[in-house]
């Protein structure tokens, strides 16, 4: 019974990790889109790339 509970918990953590990773990927993609869209103001583009760097940095650590 304990093995089943442990397996369920591990599966739940893995599923949460996958969902979290998908959310982060969407955020990074949207920040890249803001950066690539040349008609945005320079300030918005710099803020977007700064957010991208900090988000990516937090993933890697």
PDB file as gemmi writes it, atoms N, CA and C in Angstrom:
CRYST1    1.000    1.000    1.000  90.00  90.00  90.00 P 1                      
ATOM      1  N   UNK A   1       0.822  -1.190   0.000  1.00  0.00           N  
ATOM      2  CA  UNK A   1       0.000   0.000   0.000  1.00  0.00           C  
ATOM      3  C   UNK A   1       0.867   1.256   0.000  1.00  0.00           C  
ATOM      4  N   UNK A   2       1.949   1.239   0.781  1.00  0.00           N  
ATOM      5  CA  UNK A   2       2.837   2.396   0.840  1.00  0.00           C  
ATOM      6  C   UNK A   2       3.505   2.653  -0.504  1.00  0.00           C  
ATOM      7  N   UNK A   3       3.823   1.579  -1.226  1.00  0.00           N  
ATOM      8  CA  UNK A   3       4.454   1.730  -2.534  1.00  0.00           C  
ATOM      9  C   UNK A   3       3.507   2.422  -3.509  1.00  0.00           C  
ATOM     10  N   UNK A   4       2.244   2.090  -3.422  1.00  0.00           N  
ATOM     11  CA  UNK A   4       1.248   2.707  -4.300  1.00  0.00           C  
ATOM     12  C   UNK A   4       1.128   4.194  -4.003  1.00  0.00           C  
ATOM     13  N   UNK A   5       1.114   4.551  -2.740  1.00  0.00           N  
ATOM     14  CA  UNK A   5       1.015   5.955  -2.356  1.00  0.00           C  
ATOM     15  C   UNK A   5       2.243   6.722  -2.838  1.00  0.00           C  
ATOM     16  N   UNK A   6       3.413   6.128  -2.680  1.00  0.00           N  
ATOM     17  CA  UNK A   6       4.644   6.775  -3.132  1.00  0.00           C  
ATOM     18  C   UNK A   6       4.613   6.958  -4.647  1.00  0.00           C  
ATOM     19  N   UNK A   7       4.163   5.941  -5.366  1.00  0.00           N  
ATOM     20  CA  UNK A   7       4.077   6.050  -6.822  1.00  0.00           C  
ATOM     21  C   UNK A   7       3.096   7.138  -7.244  1.00  0.00           C  
ATOM     22  N   UNK A   8       1.967   7.228  -6.569  1.00  0.00           N  
ATOM     23  CA  UNK A   8       0.980   8.262  -6.876  1.00  0.00           C  
ATOM     24  C   UNK A   8       1.562   9.651  -6.613  1.00  0.00           C  
ATOM     25  N   UNK A   9       2.261   9.793  -5.495  1.00  0.00           N  
ATOM     26  CA  UNK A   9       2.888  11.080  -5.181  1.00  0.00           C  
ATOM     27  C   UNK A   9       3.951  11.449  -6.212  1.00  0.00           C  
ATOM     28  N   UNK A  10       4.773  10.496  -6.603  1.00  0.00           N  
ATOM     29  CA  UNK A  10       5.802  10.766  -7.604  1.00  0.00           C  
ATOM     30  C   UNK A  10       5.187  11.131  -8.949  1.00  0.00           C  
ATOM     31  N   UNK A  11       4.125  10.440  -9.330  1.00  0.00           N  
ATOM     32  CA  UNK A  11       3.437  10.756 -10.578  1.00  0.00           C  
ATOM     33  C   UNK A  11       2.859  12.162 -10.509  1.00  0.00           C  
ATOM     34  N   UNK A  12       2.257  12.504  -9.371  1.00  0.00           N  
ATOM     35  CA  UNK A  12       1.689  13.840  -9.191  1.00  0.00           C  
ATOM     36  C   UNK A  12       2.750  14.925  -9.290  1.00  0.00           C  
ATOM     37  N   UNK A  13       3.908  14.697  -8.687  1.00  0.00           N  
ATOM     38  CA  UNK A  13       4.991  15.668  -8.765  1.00  0.00           C  
ATOM     39  C   UNK A  13       5.515  15.806 -10.188  1.00  0.00           C  
ATOM     40  N   UNK A  14       5.618  14.693 -10.882  1.00  0.00           N  
ATOM     41  CA  UNK A  14       6.086  14.726 -12.272  1.00  0.00           C  
ATOM     42  C   UNK A  14       5.093  15.478 -13.144  1.00  0.00           C  
ATOM     43  N   UNK A  15       3.797  15.228 -12.946  1.00  0.00           N  
ATOM     44  CA  UNK A  15       2.760  15.911 -13.715  1.00  0.00           C  
ATOM     45  C   UNK A  15       2.809  17.406 -13.437  1.00  0.00           C  
ATOM     46  N   UNK A  16       2.969  17.776 -12.166  1.00  0.00           N  
ATOM     47  CA  UNK A  16       3.053  19.189 -11.805  1.00  0.00           C  
ATOM     48  C   UNK A  16       4.263  19.824 -12.471  1.00  0.00           C  
ATOM     49  N   UNK A  17       5.366  19.112 -12.502  1.00  0.00           N  
ATOM     50  CA  UNK A  17       6.584  19.612 -13.131  1.00  0.00           C  
ATOM     51  C   UNK A  17       6.369  19.855 -14.622  1.00  0.00           C  
ATOM     52  N   UNK A  18       5.675  18.950 -15.282  1.00  0.00           N  
ATOM     53  CA  UNK A  18       5.402  19.094 -16.713  1.00  0.00           C  
ATOM     54  C   UNK A  18       4.521  20.308 -16.965  1.00  0.00           C  
ATOM     55  N   UNK A  19       3.472  20.467 -16.167  1.00  0.00           N  
ATOM     56  CA  UNK A  19       2.561  21.595 -16.333  1.00  0.00           C  
ATOM     57  C   UNK A  19       3.299  22.901 -16.075  1.00  0.00           C  
ATOM     58  N   UNK A  20       4.110  22.938 -15.019  1.00  0.00           N  
ATOM     59  CA  UNK A  20       4.878  24.142 -14.691  1.00  0.00           C  
ATOM     60  C   UNK A  20       5.827  24.485 -15.829  1.00  0.00           C  
ATOM     61  N   UNK A  21       6.477  23.487 -16.380  1.00  0.00           N  
ATOM     62  CA  UNK A  21       7.418  23.718 -17.486  1.00  0.00           C  
ATOM     63  C   UNK A  21       6.697  24.282 -18.707  1.00  0.00           C  
ATOM     64  N   UNK A  22       5.486  23.798 -18.979  1.00  0.00           N  
ATOM     65  CA  UNK A  22       4.722  24.314 -20.110  1.00  0.00           C  
ATOM     66  C   UNK A  22       4.354  25.773 -19.892  1.00  0.00           C  
ATOM     67  N   UNK A  23       3.999  26.135 -18.667  1.00  0.00           N  
ATOM     68  CA  UNK A  23       3.676  27.525 -18.364  1.00  0.00           C  
ATOM     69  C   UNK A  23       4.898  28.417 -18.546  1.00  0.00           C  
ATOM     70  N   UNK A  24       6.045  27.955 -18.095  1.00  0.00           N  
ATOM     71  CA  UNK A  24       7.284  28.720 -18.253  1.00  0.00           C  
ATOM     72  C   UNK A  24       7.628  28.873 -19.734  1.00  0.00           C  
ATOM     73  N   UNK A  25       7.467  27.804 -20.503  1.00  0.00           N  
ATOM     74  CA  UNK A  25       7.746  27.875 -21.941  1.00  0.00           C  
ATOM     75  C   UNK A  25       6.850  28.910 -22.621  1.00  0.00           C  
ATOM     76  N   UNK A  26       5.571  28.937 -22.250  1.00  0.00           N  
ATOM     77  CA  UNK A  26       4.647  29.928 -22.819  1.00  0.00           C  
ATOM     78  C   UNK A  26       5.084  31.342 -22.465  1.00  0.00           C  
ATOM     79  N   UNK A  27       5.489  31.539 -21.212  1.00  0.00           N  
ATOM     80  CA  UNK A  27       5.937  32.865 -20.775  1.00  0.00           C  
ATOM     81  C   UNK A  27       7.174  33.292 -21.546  1.00  0.00           C  
ATOM     82  N   UNK A  28       8.144  32.389 -21.684  1.00  0.00           N  
ATOM     83  CA  UNK A  28       9.359  32.719 -22.425  1.00  0.00           C  
ATOM     84  C   UNK A  28       9.050  33.027 -23.885  1.00  0.00           C  
ATOM     85  N   UNK A  29       8.159  32.249 -24.483  1.00  0.00           N  
ATOM     86  CA  UNK A  29       7.769  32.498 -25.875  1.00  0.00           C  
ATOM     87  C   UNK A  29       7.119  33.866 -26.042  1.00  0.00           C  
ATOM     88  N   UNK A  30       6.245  34.224 -25.110  1.00  0.00           N  
ATOM     89  CA  UNK A  30       5.580  35.527 -25.231  1.00  0.00           C  
ATOM     90  C   UNK A  30       6.566  36.670 -25.034  1.00  0.00           C  
ATOM     91  N   UNK A  31       7.549  36.494 -24.149  1.00  0.00           N  
ATOM     92  CA  UNK A  31       8.562  37.534 -23.964  1.00  0.00           C  
ATOM     93  C   UNK A  31       9.435  37.679 -25.209  1.00  0.00           C  
ATOM     94  N   UNK A  32       9.733  36.574 -25.859  1.00  0.00           N  
ATOM     95  CA  UNK A  32      10.505  36.631 -27.108  1.00  0.00           C  
ATOM     96  C   UNK A  32       9.699  37.344 -28.190  1.00  0.00           C  
ATOM     97  N   UNK A  33       8.390  37.088 -28.246  1.00  0.00           N  
ATOM     98  CA  UNK A  33       7.542  37.764 -29.225  1.00  0.00           C  
ATOM     99  C   UNK A  33       7.546  39.272 -29.007  1.00  0.00           C  
ATOM    100  N   UNK A  34       7.475  39.699 -27.751  1.00  0.00           N  
ATOM    101  CA  UNK A  34       7.526  41.137 -27.456  1.00  0.00           C  
ATOM    102  C   UNK A  34       8.855  41.706 -27.931  1.00  0.00           C  
ATOM    103  N   UNK A  35       9.938  40.999 -27.669  1.00  0.00           N  
ATOM    104  CA  UNK A  35      11.261  41.465 -28.085  1.00  0.00           C  
ATOM    105  C   UNK A  35      11.356  41.553 -29.603  1.00  0.00           C  
ATOM    106  N   UNK A  36      10.843  40.562 -30.309  1.00  0.00           N  
ATOM    107  CA  UNK A  36      10.969  40.517 -31.770  1.00  0.00           C  
ATOM    108  C   UNK A  36      10.051  41.496 -32.491  1.00  0.00           C  
ATOM    109  N   UNK A  37       8.988  41.937 -31.847  1.00  0.00           N  
ATOM    110  CA  UNK A  37       8.030  42.852 -32.479  1.00  0.00           C  
ATOM    111  C   UNK A  37       8.621  44.259 -32.457  1.00  0.00           C  
ATOM    112  N   UNK A  38       9.181  44.669 -33.578  1.00  0.00           N  
ATOM    113  CA  UNK A  38       9.971  45.903 -33.661  1.00  0.00           C  
ATOM    114  C   UNK A  38       9.154  47.170 -33.413  1.00  0.00           C  
ATOM    115  N   UNK A  39       7.848  47.142 -33.602  1.00  0.00           N  
ATOM    116  CA  UNK A  39       7.067  48.359 -33.413  1.00  0.00           C  
ATOM    117  C   UNK A  39       6.754  48.635 -31.940  1.00  0.00           C  
ATOM    118  N   UNK A  40       7.096  47.688 -31.040  1.00  0.00           N  
ATOM    119  CA  UNK A  40       6.969  47.972 -29.607  1.00  0.00           C  
ATOM    120  C   UNK A  40       7.977  49.044 -29.215  1.00  0.00           C  
ATOM    121  N   UNK A  41       7.637  49.779 -28.171  1.00  0.00           N  
ATOM    122  CA  UNK A  41       8.587  50.767 -27.678  1.00  0.00           C  
ATOM    123  C   UNK A  41       9.836  50.058 -27.174  1.00  0.00           C  
ATOM    124  N   UNK A  42      10.946  50.768 -27.245  1.00  0.00           N  
ATOM    125  CA  UNK A  42      12.212  50.181 -26.804  1.00  0.00           C  
ATOM    126  C   UNK A  42      12.164  49.779 -25.338  1.00  0.00           C  
ATOM    127  N   UNK A  43      11.491  50.583 -24.527  1.00  0.00           N  
ATOM    128  CA  UNK A  43      11.398  50.273 -23.098  1.00  0.00           C  
ATOM    129  C   UNK A  43      10.687  48.940 -22.882  1.00  0.00           C  
ATOM    130  N   UNK A  44       9.592  48.718 -23.585  1.00  0.00           N  
ATOM    131  CA  UNK A  44       8.850  47.461 -23.452  1.00  0.00           C  
ATOM    132  C   UNK A  44       9.692  46.280 -23.909  1.00  0.00           C  
ATOM    133  N   UNK A  45      10.462  46.479 -24.963  1.00  0.00           N  
ATOM    134  CA  UNK A  45      11.313  45.404 -25.460  1.00  0.00           C  
ATOM    135  C   UNK A  45      12.420  45.060 -24.473  1.00  0.00           C  
ATOM    136  N   UNK A  46      13.026  46.089 -23.874  1.00  0.00           N  
ATOM    137  CA  UNK A  46      14.097  45.846 -22.900  1.00  0.00           C  
ATOM    138  C   UNK A  46      13.537  45.176 -21.651  1.00  0.00           C  
ATOM    139  N   UNK A  47      12.375  45.606 -21.202  1.00  0.00           N  
ATOM    140  CA  UNK A  47      11.734  44.968 -20.038  1.00  0.00           C  
ATOM    141  C   UNK A  47      11.447  43.502 -20.346  1.00  0.00           C  
ATOM    142  N   UNK A  48      10.973  43.223 -21.556  1.00  0.00           N  
ATOM    143  CA  UNK A  48      10.667  41.840 -21.945  1.00  0.00           C  
ATOM    144  C   UNK A  48      11.918  40.973 -21.942  1.00  0.00           C  
ATOM    145  N   UNK A  49      13.011  41.480 -22.491  1.00  0.00           N  
ATOM    146  CA  UNK A  49      14.226  40.663 -22.527  1.00  0.00           C  
ATOM    147  C   UNK A  49      14.812  40.511 -21.135  1.00  0.00           C  
ATOM    148  N   UNK A  50      14.671  41.528 -20.301  1.00  0.00           N  
ATOM    149  CA  UNK A  50      15.116  41.430 -18.912  1.00  0.00           C  
ATOM    150  C   UNK A  50      14.309  40.358 -18.168  1.00  0.00           C  
ATOM    151  N   UNK A  51      12.987  40.365 -18.341  1.00  0.00           N  
ATOM    152  CA  UNK A  51      12.142  39.345 -17.730  1.00  0.00           C  
ATOM    153  C   UNK A  51      12.513  37.951 -18.240  1.00  0.00           C  
ATOM    154  N   UNK A  52      12.810  37.871 -19.533  1.00  0.00           N  
ATOM    155  CA  UNK A  52      13.214  36.592 -20.117  1.00  0.00           C  
ATOM    156  C   UNK A  52      14.479  36.076 -19.434  1.00  0.00           C  
ATOM    157  N   UNK A  53      15.461  36.948 -19.296  1.00  0.00           N  
ATOM    158  CA  UNK A  53      16.740  36.544 -18.690  1.00  0.00           C  
ATOM    159  C   UNK A  53      16.536  36.071 -17.258  1.00  0.00           C  
ATOM    160  N   UNK A  54      15.768  36.826 -16.458  1.00  0.00           N  
ATOM    161  CA  UNK A  54      15.549  36.445 -15.065  1.00  0.00           C  
ATOM    162  C   UNK A  54      14.736  35.163 -14.948  1.00  0.00           C  
ATOM    163  N   UNK A  55      13.752  34.979 -15.819  1.00  0.00           N  
ATOM    164  CA  UNK A  55      12.950  33.749 -15.789  1.00  0.00           C  
ATOM    165  C   UNK A  55      13.826  32.555 -16.151  1.00  0.00           C  
ATOM    166  N   UNK A  56      14.606  32.699 -17.210  1.00  0.00           N  
ATOM    167  CA  UNK A  56      15.490  31.605 -17.638  1.00  0.00           C  
ATOM    168  C   UNK A  56      16.532  31.302 -16.560  1.00  0.00           C  
ATOM    169  N   UNK A  57      17.064  32.348 -15.949  1.00  0.00           N  
ATOM    170  CA  UNK A  57      18.060  32.169 -14.892  1.00  0.00           C  
ATOM    171  C   UNK A  57      17.485  31.372 -13.723  1.00  0.00           C  
ATOM    172  N   UNK A  58      16.248  31.655 -13.375  1.00  0.00           N  
ATOM    173  CA  UNK A  58      15.614  30.933 -12.267  1.00  0.00           C  
ATOM    174  C   UNK A  58      15.334  29.471 -12.608  1.00  0.00           C  
ATOM    175  N   UNK A  59      15.139  29.178 -13.875  1.00  0.00           N  
ATOM    176  CA  UNK A  59      14.924  27.788 -14.295  1.00  0.00           C  
ATOM    177  C   UNK A  59      16.221  27.007 -14.181  1.00  0.00           C  
ATOM    178  N   UNK A  60      17.307  27.604 -14.618  1.00  0.00           N  
ATOM    179  CA  UNK A  60      18.598  26.917 -14.689  1.00  0.00           C  
ATOM    180  C   UNK A  60      19.137  26.635 -13.280  1.00  0.00           C  
ATOM    181  N   UNK A  61      18.900  27.531 -12.343  1.00  0.00           N  
ATOM    182  CA  UNK A  61      19.435  27.333 -11.002  1.00  0.00           C  
ATOM    183  C   UNK A  61      18.801  26.212 -10.342  1.00  0.00           C  
TER     184      UNK A  61                                                      
END                                                                             
